[in-house]
Amino acid sequence: MNAIAKTQQLKTQLSQSQNQIKSLLGDKERAFRFMAASLIVGTDPALNQCSTDSIVNALVGVAQLDLNPDKNVGHAYLVPYKGSCQLQVGYKGFIQLLFRAGWLVKAYPVYQCDEFEISFDGWDNQVTFKPDIDAREDDDSNWVYNNLRGVYVIARNSETGDEYSDFVTKRLIEKTRIKSQNQKNPNKPEHIWFDWYAEMARKTAVKKLAKALPIGDTRALTALALDDKATIGQPVDYKQTAEQGVVIDQEPATEPSIDLNDIATAA
């Protein structure tokens, strides 16, 4: 299928999901802007081998979480896998979701050259962290992978001031990495893990801490479940997930369509 035909097919299938997207975002204008951005995101050359149905399905997942679909923002990414498109929530996306749930979160990569000590008194953590900025070569992917000790992550409740923190070791980060669908080499990161190892490590640490937080926000909890499945390559029907409120894998529902020519022009 050529690019023009695929764009037209994407427009048609976005039209079929426009009512659901509008319902998820709660506002007609926001839904219009989201679908305009989705046409750009969905025609990314990296997704050329993905079915348009799977692309729209993943975009509905982005709308359900109320995140920005633009990969440059870093909230969410559409990732090709075996001819289908899957949604992966980014590090910044989890920070945004936790912020809405009332938690301020920070994650700090710790390298071999840094001074870092952590002690426990049964309740509070005592942390000393002095990053050696001059010794860091964090623009070198190989250096980052070889020198990362782990990630220190801390979350504070914006209302109560309660704090939770953890140090997630590189060993645990690697255990997560090698379970990922696109990591074939257990001894060396590949693809996004190689290019952005520190960011993927921070995401891993934030997710680990988030699962220990008392969170009642539905979007944040859904994001954790969706991303766990995406990591191991297990397909999710985001349309039905959005409709029923639980993560499921079924045939997508059919919805009424509209003409998105205006959106294509705006995009």
Order of alpha helices (4+ residues) and beta strands (2+ residues): alpha-alpha-alpha-alpha-beta-beta-alpha-beta-beta-beta-alpha-beta-beta-alpha-alpha-alpha-alpha-alpha-alpha
